[in-house]
Amino acid sequence: MRKDLDIDFVTIFEADADIGGTWLVNTYPGCACDIPSHLYSFSFEPRTDWTHKYSSQAEILDYLRSVAKKYDILKSIRFNTEVRKTTWNSTESHWEVDVSHNNSPDLQHFTADIIISAAGALRIPKVPDQFERFKGEKFHTARWNSEAKLTGKRVAVVGSGASAIQVIPSIAPDVSELLVYQRTPSWIVPRDNHPYSNLFKAVMSYVPFSQKIYRAAIFLVKELTFLTFQRNTWLYDKAGQLSKWVADNHRENSVSDPVLREKLTPKYQMGCKRILTSDDFYPAMMRDNVTLITDKIVDVESDGIITQNGKEKVDVVVMATGFDVTAFMAPVKIRGTEKEYKADPANIKSYLGITMSGFPNLFMLLGPNTGLGHNSVIFMIECQMDYIIQAIRTMMEKDISKLEVKPESEEAFKVNLRDTLQNTVFSTQCGSWYADANSNEIYALWGGNCISYWNATKKFDLDHFNVEHRK
């Protein structure tokens, strides 16, 4: 952004002690990306020497650090600094920003003409209150306690989603017994996470355009999988049948116990929840020291978990219970022109998932309805940054002091998106984290493929905004 806009007065507030976001704080055993490495990276900074098809947390973090260093980003970052409150000053047409350094109660005050929120979506762990009563070692996967001793312990993993299917195979060989509490089984397809050979990496590095072609091929294959999510079409029927066959065949070949296999078989439409990839989850569930529990958890006591069929005493509880995906910018207190931002599903709205009425000169990355169930969110982030850069450039060229999306543009976007989502499998009410549990409104996902989002954001249109010029 500094290069594109020829500006150097950018300050980045980072609550953690280092860059990396998700890939800094998620350090649980087996943590890795479920999007191929050559696609889960910035288009302007390709890496040709990824070690595996799907990278580990450590390798992605190393990549992000190298990018930050190359583009001299670190000098603009204030680490261990958390934004607590932002207030729009209508008189001066700027934001007043209060931050806390190292959790100090004393707030530092800054002003900003423009705010870009890059807080991320999957960052606030969802921890059921009942687990507070457990007195043994307990932690969420996103707050992994590396000091915890699991060897020889009786461990419970609560959940069977994306992080759980990575944790379980990683810790199962070490624990004395592993109890897996599953509410709903996931659709799982083979991962085929092979290492890249030296020859392949050499081709990526030295053969012109090879990395770009390989990346584009992965992208297009991922885009085609969106056909699995579009309902009531011939292509959806055929693509859905093929995907289901792959997942069913993978389960059939991996789980020999028919009773266990039945418990691991989803009963909802494929794609309604995120489709997962794994080669080692099913074999881990077949281990003698691993038990799958599908009974509903009714209570938690100081030394164990109670289900409808009894109590199991455990030494350690690992919560793979997901995140609050409707929080977006929370817990920051944001006061706009006439209202305060609230992390309440009833109030979630935006235009393109980037701007909100009532909050001028404020932009978001991975805001409402910009997550994906099939492709790389890095693509979405780059689309959003391109759009934001266009918006800021327009403000600079036209001497605009206040830029705020029109409520009618925001509402039209919301209505159109809702109609689009109704034609997808995401709206089939399977209890997915994509949708609010009470209203079943989908706030996490974009309703189309990546190309449709690029088309919607490729050109900044000032007609959708109310503006005020500098006096």
N, C-alpha and C positions, 0 to 999 in steps of 0.2 A: 504493500500500500504506500509506503514512504516513497518508493521508486516511481510508481505509477502516478502519484499525485504531486511528486516533488516537494514533499513536506518532511520535516524531521522533528516535529513537536508532538510525538506520540508517547504516551505513558501507558504501560501495561501493568495492571495490578494482578498479582498471582498469589492466591491464598497459600499455596504449598511452597516448599523450600526449593523446588526445582521445576523445570518444565516437564511436560508429558501428559498431564491430565489423567485420563483413564489409565494410560500405560505407565504412569508413575505410581498411582495408589493401588492398583490391582496387582498384587504380587502373589496370589494364591498358587499352589502347585498346579502345573499344567496350563496356566493362563496363556492364551494365544488368540489370534484373530481368526474369525471364521470367513474372512474374505481373502482371496489370494494376495500375496505380498506385492506382486507387481501392479496390482490395481489399488491396494490399500496404501497408497503413497501419493505424494503430490505430483501432478502432471508436469510441473515446471522443474522438479528435482527428482528424476527417476533414479532408482538404485538398481544396478545391474548384478550385484553380487549377493542377493538374498540367498540364505542357505537352504531354505525349504519353501515349498509351495505356500504353506501357511506359516507365518512368522510367530515366534514366541514373543511374550511381553518384553523381555529383555532386549531382543533385537529391534523391535519397533521403537522402544525408548531410545536406544542408541541412534537409530535413524533420525528421530525427532531432534535429539541433541545436536547431531551433526548439521542438520538443516538450520537450526537456530544459530549455531556458531558461524556457518558459512555466510548467512545473510545478516550477521551482526545484530541479532535481535536482543541478545542478552542485556545490552547496555540500556535498553528501554524498559526493562522489567524490574518492578519492585517486588521481590519475593517476600513470602511470609506476611503479605499484606492483603487483608480481606476488606472488600467493600461492604460497608454496613448500611449506608443510606445514601440515596441520591434524590435531589429535589430540583424540579425545573423552576428557574427564576425567570418569570415572564417579563420583568422589567429589563433585564440584561440579555434575555434570550440565550441563556446558557444553563448548564447543569452544575449544581453544587454537590460535590461528592465528598462524603465522609468515610474515611478508611481507618482500620485498626492494624497496627503493626505488631506482630508477635502476640496477638490476643490482648494487647494493652487496652485498658478501659479508656485511655486518653485517645480521642479521635483526632486525626489529622485532616485538614480541610483543603480540598482542591476544587478548581473549576474546570469545566470542559465544554467546548462548543458542541461536541458530538460524542456520544457513547456507543460503543459496540460491545454487546454482551456475548462473550464466548464461553459461558459457564458450562455448556454441555448438558446432555440430557440424562445419561445414566451415571449419576454422581451422588445422589442422596439415597443411601440404603434404606430399604423398607424392612423394618424390624418389628415383628408382631409383639405387642406389649406383654403377652403372656410369657415370653421367654425371659423377661426380667426376673422372674421368680427362680430361674435355674441358677444354682450357686456354683456349679462347676465352671470349667473353662468354656467360654462361648464367644463367638465373633461371627460377623458377616464376612462373606467371601471378599467383599470390597474393602474390608478392614482386617485383612489376614494378620494373625499374630504369629510372626515367624519364631517367637520364643516358645510357643506352645509345643509340648512334647506329645506327639500322637502315637509314637511307637508303643505297641503293647496295650493301648487304651481301647476302651469301648466307645466308639465315636458314632454320633448321629449326624447325618447330612439331611437337612430339611429343604426339600426342593429337588426338581429334576430337570431344570432348564439349562440354559446355555453355559453358565458357570459350573453348575453341578456336574454336568457330563464331562467336564475337564478335570474337576477336583477328584471325583470318585475314582477313576482309574489311577490317578497319581498317588493317592494315599492308601488305597485298598491293600497293597502288599505289605504295608508297615503296621497297620492297626491290628489289634487282636480280633475285633469284630466291627463291622461297619453296618449300621442300620440306615437305610435310605428311605426317607418318608416322601412318598410321591402322591401329589394330589391329582395330577393329570399327566399321562405319558406324552412324550413329544414325538413328533415325526422326525426320524433320523435317517439320513442318507450317508453313504460312504464318504470319507474325507480324502483318502488317498494322499496323505501328506508326505510326499516323497522328498528326499533331499535333491537339490539341484547339483548336477555333476559339474566338474571344472570346465568341461567342454561347453556345456550349456551356458555357464556364466561368461565364458570367453566370447561366445557368439553374441550374447546380450551386450557385451562391452565393446566389441570391435566391429561387428557387422552392422553397417549403417541401417538405421530404421528398424532393426530386428526387435528391439525392446518396445518400441512404439507399436509395432504390428502385434506383438504378443500381448501387450496390455490391451489393445483395442479388441483383440479376439476374446479375451476374458470378459471384457466389458459387454460385448455383444451377446455372448452366451448367457451372462447374468441377466441382461435385458430380456432375452427370450424367455427366461424363467418366469417373468411377470405374467406370461400367458396362463400360468398355473393359477393365478389369483383372480383373473377376470371371469366372472360368472356368465352363464347363459350364452356361451358362444361355442361354436364347433371346435375352435382351437383350444378353448378352455377344457372341453371334455377330453380331447386327445392328449393335450399336455398334462392334464391332471391325472389321467389314467397311466401315462408313462411314469410320472414322478411317483405316484402311489406304488406302482409295480417295483420301482427301484428300492423304495423304502421297505416295502413288505418283503422283498427278496433278501435285502440286507438283514432284516430281523430274523427271517426264517433260517438263514444260513449261519447266523451268529448265536442264536439262542436255542439250544436243543431241548430244554425243559419246556413242555407245552403249557404248563400252568404259569410259569414265569413269563413266557412269551405272550400269553394272553393278557397278563397284567401290564405288559409293556406296549400293548397295541392300542393306539389312539382310536377313539370312537367319534371324533369330530372331523370336519373337512380339512384336508391337508392344506396348509397355508394360512389357516385362521390364526394359529399361533406361529411363531417363527420356526421355520424348518431348520433343524440342526444338522451338523456334520460331525461324525465321529467314527473311528475305526476300533477304538478300544473301550468304549462305554459298555456295549453289550457283553464282551468277554469279561469285563470287570464284574458285571452283575451276575455272572455265572460262577464266580469264585465261592468256595465253601464258607468263607468268613464274611460274605456279604448277604444281607437279607433285605428284600424289598417289602416295605410296609405301605399298603394302600388305604388302610383304615384312617378315617378322619381324626386329626388331633383335636381332642376336646379340652385338654388342660396340660399345663406344665408345672411340675413340682421342683423342689430344690435339687433333687437327684435324678430326675428322669422325665420322660414324656408319656402322657396318658392318651390312649386312643379309645375308640369305642369298644375295643376288645381287650383292654388291659393296659398295664404299665410296663415300660422298659427302662431300666436304670442305665444311665450312660455317664461317661466321664467327661466327654467333650461334645458340645453342640456347634456344628457349623451351619450357619444360616445362608442358604442359597436362595433367598426369598425375594430377590429382585430389587427394583428401585422405584422411587416416586417419580414417574415420568411426566407428571403434570406440574411439577414445581418450576421448571424452566429457570427463571432468574432468582427464585427464592433461595435463601432467606433474606436477600437484600430488600430493604424497604425502598420502594420507588414511588415518588409522588410526582405525577405529571401535571398537566394544566389544570385539571379539575378533579382528579381522582387518584387513588393509590392503587398500584398494581397488587393484585392478590393471587396467590397460587391456588386458585379455586377453579375446579373444572367448569363451573357455571359461568365463569368470567373469561375463559380462555378464548381469545380471538386474535386474529392478526391478518395482515395482508402479505401473502406469499411466505408466511412464516418468518418474515424479516422485520416488518414494522407494525406498530399498533397505534390506533387512533387515541388521542389524549396523551401521547408520549412523544413529543417532537424531537427530532434529531437523535433518536435512539434506534439502533438497529440490532438485530439478533442473528447469531449463527446457530443453526439447528434449533430454531424456535418451533412453535406448534405446527404439527402436520408436515414436518420435513424429514422425519425418519424414514427408513427403508426396511423392507422385509426381504429384499432380493439382491441388493447391489451395494456398492461402496458409498458410505456417507461422505467420504472425502470429495467425491464428485459434487455432492450437494453443497458442501462447504465452499468449494471453489466457485460454483454458480452464485452463491450468496455473496461472496466477497467481490466478485466481478460486478454484481448489481449494486452493492454498497459503494464501491469505488466510483461507478457511474453517477450515483446519487450525490456523493460528496463533490465530485468534479463539477456537476451541474450547480451545486450550491456556490462553489467558488467562482465559476464563470458568470453567474447571474447575481452574485452578491446577495445570496439568500441567507438570512439569519435564522429562520425558523422553517422547518420542513416537516409537515405532519400529514400522514395518510388520511384521506377523506373517509368518514364513517361509512358512506354508501359504497365505496370501493371495497372496504373491508368486509362489509356484509355480503356483497355480491360474490366475493371470493369464497366466503364461508359457505354460502348456499350452493355454489357450483361444486365445491369440493365435497360437500356432504352428498350431493347427488352422484358424483363420481364414485365415492367410496361405497355407496349402496350397491353398486354393480361389481363389487369385489368380494372375495371370500372373507375379507377382514370383518365384514359386517354380519357374519353368521352367528354371533353371540356364543363363543366357545370359552368365555372367561379369560380372554387374552389380555396381557398388559397393554396391548395397543389401544384398548378402549376403557372408558370410565366404567367402573363396576356398577354404578347406580343408573346412569343415563344411557350407557352403551354408546355414547358419542366417542368417536375415534379422534384422539388428539395427537397421537404419536406419529402417525404415518402419512406420507404423501399418497394421494389416490391414484397416481399413474406411475409410469416408468421414469427413469432418469432423463431420457430425451425430452419428455413432455415438460419436466421441470426446467430444463435448460431453455426450452422454447418460451416458457412463461417468464423467465428472469433475464433473458439475453439482452433486453433493451429496457432501460429505465425510462418510464413514461411520466413526465411531470404532471400530466392531466389528472393523475390519481391522487394528487397531493394539494393541500392548502399551503400557501407560502407567505412569508413576510420578508421584505427586503430590509437591508440595513439602512438606517436613517442617516 
